[in-house]
């Protein structure tokens, strides 16, 4: 029996169906679903035009659907984190036929699922030594498990059904499958908190990842902390999306009355992908120059890049002529924007607490991975947008325009 995607076991009239037939049927349906998901989520490893002539084969895209398995604070007064429910797909570490010697019970897809049906809570121990800090790694693996239950079984010698304890469920759910190990040990549970070694502030580092595991988040803990906040969590899940790319859009109302102001902001992005526009303020809090940075958070940014971006302005005052030109500039072009956010590249301390306009916990630590490009103004990006770049009527309260920022994020590596 080939057991390929979309194969079916055929049960003929009057044929005696075997347990192997039942197992093969479910195995084939499961593989068909997984292989379809893999085809939808794959990305082109080579994004250049030359890949069209035969060298740009799709690459397997492993990661998490939307906000699945995202690590977030539990509550403001708690030293614990929550892992949100959902689904992920990783490379299958064990392509197997006849699992546990059960005929027809196969796992042949290259794509293996991870599943959480409910939010899981993980306690983060505090640091007791004054002046010390620690980094913990939250990591997961594919943990295929068989569980047993009592079921009727025919006794061939008597022709009577008795009972026996047999393996009845094969599960990829990680609910309750949580463990904790020290930095020197390898994780074993499906979800594991790997505790790093304490060191003085500024010198601690995360423990190494366990082979076969994928990291969800890195959590920074230092002496004196009483709760875990978004600032302490570095989300490094890779988000999977159709064709390996997705769009984000931020729209905000801009007014100029001595200073630029922003209101009525809305964000459109896939679940689990956050974005924010942070205006740049100089030392005098002078906001008369229109500058800022658009940030996108989607996991390990070394595996993504912004392949297209635009910023447009349009008037919402019906008595004004709409501004049709796009004012924008991308620092360093579009090929180097995948540099992770660090304190040294931050345009200001405002980025330590990015506001995602209604979405909580978008606080960003100094080690957080973010994609970003800077809006520094002028038609074609040649000058700074300032109060002379907009109609004079924008200086009157209640007038102004809409700023729309769009970006396409593309997966470039596994």
C-alpha positions in Angstrom: 0.0 0.0 0.0 1.6 3.3 -1.1 0.1 5.5 1.6 0.7 8.6 -0.4 -1.2 11.9 -0.1 -4.9 11.5 -1.2 -4.6 7.7 -1.4 -7.6 5.8 0.0 -8.0 2.3 1.2 -10.9 0.7 -0.7 -13.3 -1.6 1.2 -15.1 -3.8 -1.2 -18.6 -5.3 -0.7 -18.5 -8.3 1.6 -14.8 -7.8 2.3 -13.6 -8.3 5.8 -12.1 -5.0 6.9 -8.9 -5.3 9.0 -7.6 -2.9 11.6 -4.8 -2.2 9.2 -7.4 -0.8 6.7 -8.8 1.6 9.4 -5.3 2.7 10.4 -4.2 3.3 6.8 -7.4 5.3 6.1 -6.7 7.7 9.0 -3.0 7.9 8.2 -3.7 8.8 4.6 -6.2 11.5 5.5 -3.7 12.9 8.1 -0.9 13.0 5.6 -3.0 14.6 2.9 -3.9 17.5 5.3 -0.3 18.0 6.4 1.2 17.9 2.9 -1.4 20.4 1.7 -0.5 22.7 4.6 3.2 22.3 3.8 2.6 23.2 0.1 0.6 26.3 1.1 3.1 27.6 3.6 6.3 26.9 1.7 8.4 29.9 0.5 10.7 30.6 -2.4 14.2 30.3 -1.1 15.5 32.5 -3.9 13.4 35.7 -4.4 15.3 37.0 -7.4 13.8 37.0 -10.9 16.5 34.4 -12.0 14.7 31.9 -9.8 12.0 31.6 -12.4 14.3 29.7 -14.7 14.5 26.7 -12.4 16.7 27.4 -9.4 14.1 28.7 -7.0 12.6 25.6 -5.6 10.2 26.1 -2.7 11.7 25.6 0.8 9.9 24.0 3.7 8.5 26.7 6.0 8.4 25.6 9.6 6.8 27.7 12.3 3.6 28.7 14.0 0.3 29.8 12.6 -0.5 33.3 13.7 -0.2 33.9 17.4 0.0 30.1 18.2 2.5 29.2 20.9 3.3 32.9 21.6 4.9 33.5 25.0 3.2 36.4 26.9 3.1 37.7 30.4 0.6 36.0 32.7 -0.4 39.1 34.7 1.3 42.2 36.0 2.1 40.7 39.4 3.3 37.3 38.5 6.6 35.7 37.8 5.2 33.4 35.2 4.4 33.4 31.4 1.6 31.9 29.3 2.1 30.0 26.1 -0.9 30.6 23.9 -2.9 27.8 22.4 -2.8 27.1 18.6 -1.0 25.1 16.0 2.5 24.9 14.6 4.3 22.7 12.0 7.9 21.6 12.2 10.1 19.2 10.2 9.2 15.6 11.0 12.0 14.1 13.0 10.7 10.6 12.6 9.1 9.4 9.4 7.7 6.1 10.4 5.6 3.2 9.1 3.9 0.8 11.6 4.4 3.0 14.6 4.9 0.9 17.7 4.4 -2.2 15.6 0.8 -1.3 14.9 0.0 -2.2 11.3 -1.0 0.7 9.1 -0.4 3.3 11.8 2.0 5.5 9.7 3.5 9.0 10.0 5.0 9.7 6.6 4.6 13.4 6.0 7.6 15.7 6.2 5.5 18.1 8.2 4.7 17.3 11.8 2.2 19.3 13.9 2.4 20.7 17.3 -0.8 21.5 19.1 -2.0 23.3 22.2 -5.7 23.2 23.0 -5.4 25.5 26.0 -3.0 28.2 27.3 -0.1 26.7 29.3 1.5 28.5 32.2 5.2 28.3 33.0 6.7 29.7 36.2 9.9 31.6 35.9 12.1 31.4 39.0 13.5 34.7 40.4 17.1 35.7 40.7 18.2 36.0 44.3 21.7 37.4 44.0 22.0 41.2 44.0 23.3 42.5 40.7 22.8 39.3 38.8 20.6 38.4 35.8 19.6 35.3 33.9 18.2 34.3 30.5 15.8 31.3 30.2 14.9 29.7 26.9 11.4 28.3 26.2 11.7 25.6 23.6 9.4 23.0 22.0 9.7 19.8 20.0 7.4 17.4 18.1 6.4 14.9 20.8 4.3 12.2 19.2 2.7 10.1 22.0 0.6 7.0 22.3 -1.8 6.6 25.1 -3.7 3.5 26.3 -7.3 2.8 27.3 -9.5 -0.2 28.1 -11.3 -1.5 25.0 -13.3 -4.6 24.0 -11.1 -7.3 22.4 -12.3 -10.5 20.8 -11.0 -13.8 22.3 -10.7 -16.1 19.3 -10.8 -19.2 21.4 -14.2 -18.4 22.9 -15.6 -16.0 20.4 -16.5 -13.7 23.3 -15.4 -10.1 23.6 -13.4 -9.4 26.8 -11.4 -6.2 27.6 -7.8 -5.3 27.3 -5.6 -2.2 27.8 -4.4 -1.2 24.3 -2.9 1.9 22.7 -5.9 3.9 21.4 -4.8 7.5 20.8 -1.8 8.9 19.0 -1.5 12.6 19.9 0.7 15.6 19.0 -0.9 17.7 21.7 1.6 19.3 24.1 -1.0 20.2 26.7 0.6 19.4 30.1 3.8 18.2 28.5 6.0 20.7 30.3 9.4 20.3 31.9 12.3 22.3 33.1 16.1 21.7 32.9 19.3 23.5 33.7 21.5 25.1 31.1 23.9 22.1 31.2 21.2 19.5 30.5 19.2 18.7 27.4 15.4 19.3 27.4 13.2 16.2 27.3 9.6 17.4 27.7 7.5 18.6 24.7 7.6 22.1 26.1 10.7 22.9 28.1 12.1 25.9 30.1 15.8 25.7 29.9 17.2 27.8 32.7 20.4 29.8 32.0 23.3 30.5 34.3 23.2 33.6 36.4 25.8 36.3 35.8 26.3 39.9 36.6 24.1 42.4 34.8 25.1 42.7 31.2 27.2 39.6 31.0 24.6 36.7 31.1 23.7 34.9 27.9 20.9 32.5 27.0 21.5 28.7 27.3 22.1 26.9 24.0 19.1 25.3 22.3 18.6 21.6 22.7 19.0 19.6 19.5 15.7 18.8 17.9 13.9 21.7 19.6 12.6 25.1 18.3 12.8 28.2 20.5 9.6 30.1 21.3 11.1 32.9 23.4 14.0 34.1 25.5 13.1 35.5 28.9 15.4 37.9 30.8 15.2 37.8 34.6 17.1 40.0 37.0 17.4 40.4 40.7 14.6 42.3 42.3 11.9 41.5 39.6 8.5 40.8 40.9 6.7 40.2 37.6 7.3 39.2 34.0 6.3 41.9 31.5 6.4 42.1 27.7 9.7 44.0 28.0 11.4 40.8 29.4 10.2 38.5 26.7 11.9 38.1 23.3 9.5 36.4 20.9 11.5 34.4 18.4 8.8 32.1 16.9 8.8 32.0 13.2 5.4 32.8 11.8 4.2 30.8 8.8 1.9 32.2 6.2 0.7 31.4 2.7 3.5 31.5 0.2 5.9 32.7 2.9 4.9 36.3 2.8 2.4 38.7 4.4 1.3 42.3 4.3 1.0 44.8 7.2 -0.6 48.2 7.1 -0.8 51.0 9.6 -3.2 54.0 9.1 -3.2 57.0 11.4 -4.6 60.5 11.4 -1.9 63.2 11.2 -2.4 66.8 12.3 0.0 69.7 12.6 -0.6 72.4 15.2 2.9 73.5 16.2 3.7 69.8 16.7 2.7 66.7 14.7 0.0 64.6 16.4 -1.3 61.2 15.6 -4.7 59.7 16.4 -7.3 57.2 15.3 -4.6 54.7 14.5 -5.5 51.2 13.2 -3.3 48.3 12.4 -3.8 45.5 9.9 -1.5 42.5 10.3 -1.7 38.7 10.6 -2.3 37.3 14.1 1.0 37.1 16.0 2.6 39.9 13.9 2.8 43.3 15.6 3.7 46.6 14.1 3.9 50.2 15.2 5.0 53.6 14.0 7.1 55.5 16.5 7.7 59.2 15.9 11.2 60.5 16.4 11.6 63.1 19.1 14.9 65.1 19.4 16.3 66.3 22.6 13.9 69.2 22.7 10.9 67.0 22.0 10.6 69.0 18.8 8.1 67.1 16.6 7.8 69.7 13.9 9.9 67.5 11.6 8.0 64.4 10.4 10.3 61.5 11.1 9.8 58.1 12.6 10.4 54.4 12.4 7.9 51.7 11.4 8.6 48.5 13.3 7.4 44.9 12.5 7.8 42.0 14.9 7.5 38.5 13.5 10.1 36.2 15.1 13.7 35.7 14.0 14.2 38.6 11.6 17.3 37.1 10.1 14.7 34.8 8.2 12.6 37.7 6.9 13.0 40.9 5.0 10.9 43.8 3.9 10.6 43.4 0.2 8.4 46.4 -0.5 7.2 49.4 1.5 5.4 52.7 0.9 4.1 55.6 2.9 1.3 57.8 1.5 -0.5 60.9 2.7 -4.0 62.0 1.8 -6.2 64.8 3.0 -9.4 64.2 4.9 -10.4 67.9 4.7 -12.9 68.0 1.8 -12.1 71.6 1.2 -8.5 70.8 0.5 -6.7 69.4 -2.4 -5.5 65.9 -1.5 -1.7 65.3 -1.4 -1.0 62.8 -4.0 2.8 62.4 -3.6 4.3 59.7 -1.4 6.7 61.0 1.1 9.0 58.4 2.4 12.6 57.2 2.8 14.1 53.9 3.7 17.4 54.1 5.5 20.0 51.6 4.2 17.6 50.6 1.4 15.4 47.5 1.6 18.2 44.9 1.7 19.6 45.6 5.2 16.6 46.3 7.2 16.7 42.8 8.8 19.3 44.0 11.3 17.9 43.1 14.8 16.8 46.0 16.9 19.4 46.9 19.6 19.9 49.7 22.0 22.6 51.2 19.8 20.4 51.4 16.8 17.3 52.7 18.6 16.3 56.3 17.6 15.1 56.9 21.2 13.9 55.3 24.4 10.3 55.4 23.2 11.0 52.1 21.4 11.3 50.3 24.7 7.5 50.4 24.9 6.0 50.3 21.5 2.3 50.9 21.4 0.4 48.6 19.1 -2.9 50.5 19.5 -5.0 48.1 21.5 -2.8 45.0 21.3 -1.2 44.5 24.7 2.4 43.4 25.6 4.2 45.0 22.7 6.9 46.1 25.1 10.3 45.5 23.4 13.5 44.6 25.1 16.9 45.7 23.9 17.5 42.3 22.4 14.2 42.0 20.6 14.2 41.1 16.9 12.3 43.6 14.8 12.2 44.6 11.2 12.2 48.3 10.7 12.5 51.1 8.1 12.7 54.8 8.8 10.4 57.5 7.5 12.7 60.5 7.1 10.7 62.5 4.6 10.7 64.5 1.5 9.5 63.6 -2.0 11.8 60.7 -2.9 13.3 60.9 0.6 15.6 63.8 -0.1 14.5 66.1 2.7 12.8 66.1 6.1 9.1 66.4 6.2 8.3 69.5 8.2 5.5 72.1 8.5 6.3 73.5 5.1 5.8 70.1 3.4 2.0 70.2 4.1 -0.8 72.7 3.2 -0.9 75.7 5.4 -4.4 74.8 6.6 -3.0 71.8 8.4 -1.8 74.1 11.1 -5.4 74.7 12.1 -6.9 72.3 14.6 -9.2 69.7 13.2 -7.6 69.6 9.8 -4.8 67.4 8.4 -4.6 64.1 6.6 -4.2 60.3 6.8 -0.8 58.6 6.8 -0.8 55.0 5.5 2.2 52.8 5.9 2.3 49.5 4.0 5.0 46.8 4.0 5.4 43.3 2.6 7.4 40.9 4.7 8.9 37.9 2.9 10.4 34.7 4.3 13.9 34.2 3.0 15.3 31.4 5.1 14.3 28.4 7.2 
